[in-house]
């Protein structure tokens, strides 16, 4: 791997060379070489976007979060939902074309889960301070995508009224607790746990994540909730989830004392098997994306940035900066994304020297795997 935590071979050779000279000198040399190694390993690699969406309708800080909906019957007819957190939700094709837009209010974050023939789309609604749920038959979504048109209806299938200043949201399927949604608090430390049943959407627990948090992702198979705390502490935490709903002993995956610069923001998973893969975190302060092992002790594997890409016609798809939400999926979607896709919000969407409204970039995950030597 490019970003191995092991001492490099050349450091071992240098150690041997100087062993007969002076043990103190050896110690100083090793310390110096290890510091050089740490600096070298900290440098992110670069990948480029395959596509970009149109700019969202609202000016300023507006585009925020996305979710990749995987079509279980035909992966090539999957789609991406992306939020304009000041106005509504977009639907995009795998080529980043716009399938539709719904004016739904201040929808901040969005996530989904598919169970059998049905898909459940969850969103944090800051206009109504509610947890919103849409339920679709997979076949109906697939038909709409095939026709080149899909949008979330204004009428939700279900809503739950939150008791906090609602912010982020992530969904999960737990073997004991069923279909869940975790909701974070703006300007506060609380996290709500919501449970969906056919009868109701119910708040079943609230816990403290230490400070204001937004980005989260639930690892269904490993029963682990990852939450990025912003502002004061700047940490990524991992919670083991059980029916007892005890969130008192999280593991600190990373912090500003480690590989995070500024606020840790969007967090997602790239699964390589039922239990293995990578946790991906947006390190907003330096516009990079950190990768960690999916399971404890969550070893840091390296980082990448998204750089500009010049197309054959001379036009440029710019890279990403100061990213909020991200989402990834390890599916062979099509020749553009044979090993999956990561969708990344872009704060400074540039066209030459002109800054446009924000949008989302699509990056083939094959590039990430190659750049970080993760195959």
C-alpha positions as CSV (number, residue, x, y, z in Angstrom):
1,X,0.0,0.0,0.0
2,X,1.1,3.5,-0.6
3,X,0.3,4.7,2.9
4,X,1.6,1.8,4.9
5,X,2.2,2.3,8.6
6,X,5.2,0.0,8.6
7,X,8.7,1.4,8.6
8,X,10.0,1.6,5.0
9,X,12.7,-0.8,3.8
10,X,15.2,2.0,3.2
11,X,15.0,3.0,6.9
12,X,15.9,-0.5,7.9
13,X,19.0,-0.5,5.6
14,X,20.1,2.9,7.0
15,X,19.8,1.4,10.5
16,X,22.1,-1.5,9.7
17,X,24.6,0.9,8.1
18,X,25.0,3.0,11.3
19,X,24.6,0.4,14.0
20,X,28.4,0.1,14.4
21,X,28.9,3.8,14.7
22,X,26.9,5.2,17.6
23,X,23.6,4.1,19.1
24,X,22.6,7.7,19.8
25,X,23.3,8.7,16.2
26,X,21.2,5.7,15.1
27,X,18.3,6.9,17.2
28,X,18.5,10.4,15.8
29,X,18.7,9.0,12.2
30,X,15.7,6.7,12.8
31,X,13.7,9.5,14.3
32,X,14.5,11.8,11.4
33,X,13.7,9.1,8.8
34,X,10.4,8.2,10.4
35,X,9.4,11.8,10.5
36,X,10.2,12.1,6.7
37,X,8.2,8.9,6.2
38,X,5.2,10.2,8.0
39,X,5.2,13.4,6.0
40,X,5.5,11.5,2.7
41,X,2.7,9.1,3.7
42,X,0.5,12.0,4.6
43,X,0.4,13.4,1.1
44,X,-2.9,12.5,-0.6
45,X,-3.0,11.0,-4.1
46,X,-5.1,12.5,-6.9
47,X,-8.1,11.1,-8.8
48,X,-10.3,12.9,-11.3
49,X,-14.1,13.1,-11.8
50,X,-15.9,11.2,-14.6
51,X,-19.0,13.4,-14.6
52,X,-20.5,16.4,-12.8
53,X,-24.1,17.3,-12.2
54,X,-25.7,20.6,-13.2
55,X,-25.4,23.3,-10.6
56,X,-28.2,23.3,-8.0
57,X,-30.9,25.9,-8.2
58,X,-29.9,27.8,-5.0
59,X,-27.0,30.2,-4.6
60,X,-24.4,29.9,-1.9
61,X,-23.9,26.9,0.4
62,X,-26.7,24.8,-0.9
63,X,-25.7,21.4,-2.3
64,X,-25.0,19.0,0.6
65,X,-25.6,15.3,0.7
66,X,-26.3,12.4,-1.7
67,X,-27.3,8.8,-1.8
68,X,-26.8,6.2,-4.5
69,X,-29.9,4.1,-5.2
70,X,-28.8,0.8,-6.5
71,X,-31.3,-0.9,-8.9
72,X,-31.4,-4.5,-7.8
73,X,-32.9,-5.7,-11.1
74,X,-30.6,-3.6,-13.4
75,X,-27.6,-1.8,-11.9
76,X,-27.1,0.2,-15.1
77,X,-30.4,1.9,-14.3
78,X,-29.4,3.1,-10.8
79,X,-29.6,6.7,-9.8
80,X,-28.3,9.4,-7.4
81,X,-30.4,11.6,-5.1
82,X,-28.7,14.8,-4.1
83,X,-30.0,17.6,-1.8
84,X,-30.2,21.3,-2.2
85,X,-30.5,21.9,1.5
86,X,-32.2,25.2,1.0
87,X,-34.9,24.0,-1.4
88,X,-35.3,20.3,-2.2
89,X,-33.9,17.1,-3.8
90,X,-32.5,16.3,-7.3
91,X,-32.5,12.9,-9.0
92,X,-29.5,12.2,-11.3
93,X,-28.7,9.4,-13.7
94,X,-25.4,7.5,-13.7
95,X,-24.1,10.0,-16.3
96,X,-25.0,12.9,-13.9
97,X,-27.9,14.0,-16.1
98,X,-30.8,15.4,-14.2
99,X,-33.8,13.1,-14.0
100,X,-35.9,15.4,-11.9
101,X,-36.1,17.9,-9.1
102,X,-38.6,18.2,-6.2
103,X,-39.2,21.4,-4.2
104,X,-39.5,19.9,-0.8
105,X,-38.1,22.5,1.6
106,X,-34.8,22.4,3.5
107,X,-33.9,18.8,3.0
108,X,-30.4,18.6,4.5
109,X,-29.2,15.0,4.4
110,X,-30.6,11.9,2.6
111,X,-30.1,8.1,2.7
112,X,-31.9,4.9,1.7
113,X,-32.2,1.2,2.3
114,X,-33.8,-1.5,0.1
115,X,-35.6,-4.5,1.6
116,X,-36.9,-7.0,-0.9
117,X,-39.1,-5.3,-3.5
118,X,-39.2,-2.0,-1.7
119,X,-36.9,0.9,-1.2
120,X,-37.1,3.4,1.7
121,X,-35.7,6.9,1.3
122,X,-35.0,8.8,4.5
123,X,-34.3,12.6,4.7
124,X,-33.8,15.2,7.4
125,X,-36.3,18.0,6.9
126,X,-35.2,21.2,8.5
127,X,-38.3,23.2,7.3
128,X,-40.5,21.0,9.5
129,X,-37.9,19.6,11.9
130,X,-39.0,16.1,10.8
131,X,-37.7,12.7,9.7
132,X,-39.2,12.1,6.3
133,X,-39.7,8.7,4.6
134,X,-40.7,7.8,1.1
135,X,-41.5,4.2,0.2
136,X,-41.3,3.0,-3.4
137,X,-41.6,-0.3,-5.2
138,X,-38.2,-0.9,-6.9
139,X,-39.9,-1.7,-10.2
140,X,-41.6,1.7,-10.2
141,X,-38.3,3.5,-9.6
142,X,-36.6,1.4,-12.3
143,X,-39.4,2.3,-14.9
144,X,-39.1,6.0,-14.1
145,X,-35.3,5.9,-14.6
146,X,-35.7,4.0,-17.9
147,X,-38.0,6.8,-19.1
148,X,-35.4,9.4,-18.0
149,X,-37.6,11.0,-15.3
150,X,-37.8,10.6,-11.5
151,X,-38.6,12.9,-8.6
152,X,-39.6,12.5,-5.0
153,X,-43.3,13.3,-4.5
154,X,-44.2,16.2,-2.3
155,X,-46.4,13.9,-0.2
156,X,-44.2,11.7,2.1
157,X,-45.1,8.2,3.0
158,X,-44.4,8.9,6.6
159,X,-43.0,11.6,8.9
160,X,-41.7,11.7,12.5
161,X,-41.5,15.0,14.4
162,X,-38.0,15.4,15.9
163,X,-37.3,17.0,19.3
164,X,-33.9,18.4,18.2
165,X,-32.7,21.0,15.7
166,X,-32.5,18.3,13.0
167,X,-29.3,18.1,10.8
168,X,-27.8,14.9,9.4
169,X,-29.4,11.5,8.8
170,X,-28.3,8.0,7.9
171,X,-30.4,4.8,7.6
172,X,-29.6,1.2,8.6
173,X,-31.0,-2.3,8.7
174,X,-30.2,-3.9,12.0
175,X,-30.8,-7.7,12.7
176,X,-32.5,-7.0,16.0
177,X,-33.9,-3.5,15.7
178,X,-35.0,-3.6,12.1
179,X,-35.1,-0.5,9.8
180,X,-33.5,2.5,11.6
181,X,-32.6,6.1,11.0
182,X,-30.0,8.0,13.0
183,X,-30.6,11.8,13.2
184,X,-27.9,14.3,14.3
185,X,-28.4,17.7,15.9
186,X,-27.3,21.1,14.6
187,X,-25.6,23.2,17.3
188,X,-26.0,20.4,19.8
189,X,-24.6,16.9,20.7
190,X,-27.7,14.8,20.6
191,X,-28.4,11.9,18.2
192,X,-31.9,10.5,17.8
193,X,-32.5,6.8,16.9
194,X,-35.7,6.3,14.9
195,X,-37.3,2.9,14.1
196,X,-39.6,2.3,11.2
197,X,-42.5,-0.2,11.3
198,X,-45.5,-0.5,9.1
199,X,-47.5,1.2,11.8
200,X,-45.3,4.1,12.7
201,X,-42.0,5.9,12.7
202,X,-41.0,5.9,16.3
203,X,-38.2,7.6,18.3
204,X,-36.7,4.9,20.4
205,X,-33.5,6.5,21.9
206,X,-31.5,9.6,22.1
207,X,-27.7,9.8,23.0
208,X,-24.9,12.3,23.2
209,X,-22.1,12.3,20.6
210,X,-20.1,15.0,22.3
211,X,-20.8,18.0,20.1
212,X,-22.4,19.2,16.9
213,X,-22.4,16.4,14.3
214,X,-23.7,15.9,10.8
215,X,-22.2,13.1,8.8
216,X,-23.0,9.5,9.7
217,X,-23.2,6.1,8.1
218,X,-24.5,2.8,9.5
219,X,-22.7,-0.5,8.7
220,X,-25.5,-2.9,8.7
221,X,-23.5,-6.1,8.6
222,X,-21.0,-5.1,11.3
223,X,-23.7,-3.2,13.4
224,X,-21.5,-0.2,13.6
225,X,-22.5,3.5,13.5
226,X,-19.9,6.0,12.4
227,X,-20.5,9.7,13.2
228,X,-18.3,12.7,12.5
229,X,-18.4,15.4,15.1
230,X,-17.6,18.9,13.8
231,X,-16.7,22.2,15.5
232,X,-14.9,21.9,18.8
233,X,-13.5,18.3,18.9
234,X,-13.3,17.3,15.2
235,X,-13.5,13.5,15.6
236,X,-14.8,10.4,13.9
237,X,-16.4,8.0,16.3
238,X,-17.6,4.4,15.9
239,X,-20.4,2.9,18.0
240,X,-21.2,-0.8,18.3
241,X,-25.0,-1.1,18.2
242,X,-27.1,-3.6,20.1
243,X,-30.7,-4.0,21.2
244,X,-29.7,-2.5,24.6
245,X,-29.0,0.8,22.7
246,X,-25.9,1.5,24.8
247,X,-23.8,4.3,23.1
248,X,-21.6,5.0,26.1
249,X,-18.3,3.5,24.8
250,X,-17.5,4.7,21.3
251,X,-14.1,4.2,19.7
252,X,-12.3,7.3,18.3
253,X,-11.4,6.4,14.8
254,X,-9.5,9.6,14.0
255,X,-9.3,13.3,15.0
256,X,-7.5,16.6,14.3
257,X,-4.5,15.2,16.2
258,X,-4.4,12.5,13.5
259,X,-5.4,12.7,9.8
260,X,-8.4,15.1,10.0
261,X,-8.0,18.8,9.0
262,X,-10.8,21.2,10.0
263,X,-14.2,19.6,10.2
264,X,-14.8,15.9,9.6
265,X,-17.9,15.9,7.4
266,X,-19.5,13.3,5.1
267,X,-18.8,9.7,5.9
268,X,-19.6,6.6,3.9
269,X,-18.7,2.9,3.3
270,X,-17.1,1.1,0.4
271,X,-17.8,-2.6,1.0
272,X,-15.4,-5.3,-0.4
273,X,-17.2,-8.2,1.2
274,X,-20.1,-8.6,3.7
275,X,-17.8,-7.4,6.6
276,X,-14.7,-5.9,5.0
277,X,-14.0,-2.7,3.1
278,X,-13.3,0.9,3.8
279,X,-14.8,3.8,5.8
280,X,-14.4,7.1,3.8
281,X,-14.4,10.5,5.5
282,X,-14.5,14.0,4.1
283,X,-11.7,15.9,5.8
284,X,-13.1,19.3,5.0
285,X,-10.3,21.6,6.1
286,X,-7.9,20.3,3.4
287,X,-10.4,19.0,0.9
288,X,-9.2,15.4,1.0
289,X,-10.9,12.1,1.7
290,X,-9.5,9.7,4.3
291,X,-9.8,5.9,4.0
292,X,-9.9,3.6,7.0
293,X,-10.3,-0.1,7.4
294,X,-14.0,-0.9,7.9
295,X,-13.4,-3.0,11.1
296,X,-11.6,-2.2,14.4
297,X,-9.1,-0.8,15.0
298,X,-10.0,1.2,11.8
299,X,-6.5,1.6,10.5
300,X,-5.9,4.7,8.4
301,X,-5.0,3.7,4.9
302,X,-4.4,7.0,3.1
303,X,-6.1,9.9,1.5
304,X,-7.1,11.1,-1.9
305,X,-8.1,14.5,-3.5
306,X,-10.3,15.1,-6.6
307,X,-8.4,17.2,-9.1
308,X,-9.4,18.9,-12.3
309,X,-10.0,16.7,-15.4
310,X,-9.6,18.0,-19.0
311,X,-11.9,16.4,-21.5
312,X,-11.1,15.6,-25.1
313,X,-13.1,18.6,-26.3
314,X,-11.0,20.9,-24.1
315,X,-13.6,21.5,-21.4
316,X,-12.7,20.9,-17.8
317,X,-14.5,19.2,-15.0
318,X,-13.1,20.8,-11.9
319,X,-12.1,18.9,-8.8
320,X,-13.8,19.1,-5.4
321,X,-13.2,21.3,-2.4
322,X,-14.5,21.8,1.2
323,X,-16.8,18.8,0.7
324,X,-19.9,18.1,2.8
325,X,-21.7,14.9,1.9
326,X,-20.3,11.8,0.2
327,X,-21.7,8.4,-0.8
328,X,-20.1,5.3,-2.3
329,X,-21.2,1.9,-3.6
330,X,-19.2,-1.1,-4.7
331,X,-21.3,-2.2,-7.7
332,X,-20.4,-2.9,-11.3
333,X,-22.7,-0.2,-12.7
334,X,-21.4,0.1,-16.2
335,X,-18.1,0.6,-18.1
336,X,-17.6,4.0,-16.5
337,X,-17.9,2.6,-13.0
338,X,-16.9,-1.1,-13.1
339,X,-15.8,-1.2,-9.5
340,X,-18.3,1.3,-8.1
341,X,-18.8,5.0,-7.7
342,X,-18.3,7.7,-5.1
343,X,-20.4,10.8,-5.3
344,X,-18.9,14.0,-3.8
345,X,-20.4,17.4,-3.1
346,X,-18.3,20.3,-4.4
347,X,-18.3,23.6,-2.5
348,X,-16.4,25.6,-5.1
349,X,-17.8,24.5,-8.4
350,X,-15.5,26.4,-10.9
351,X,-15.9,27.0,-14.6
352,X,-12.5,28.5,-15.5
353,X,-12.1,31.4,-13.1
354,X,-15.9,31.8,-12.6
355,X,-17.4,30.2,-9.5
356,X,-20.8,28.6,-10.2
357,X,-23.4,27.3,-7.8
358,X,-22.5,24.1,-6.1
359,X,-22.9,20.6,-7.5
360,X,-21.9,17.0,-7.2
361,X,-19.0,15.1,-8.9
362,X,-18.9,11.4,-9.8
363,X,-15.6,9.5,-9.4
364,X,-15.0,6.0,-10.5
365,X,-13.8,4.0,-7.4
366,X,-11.5,2.0,-9.6
367,X,-9.3,5.2,-9.7
368,X,-9.3,5.3,-5.9
369,X,-8.3,1.7,-5.6
370,X,-5.5,2.1,-8.1
371,X,-4.2,5.4,-6.7
372,X,-4.0,4.0,-3.1
373,X,-2.8,0.5,-4.2
374,X,-5.7,-1.1,-2.4
375,X,-6.2,-4.1,-4.8
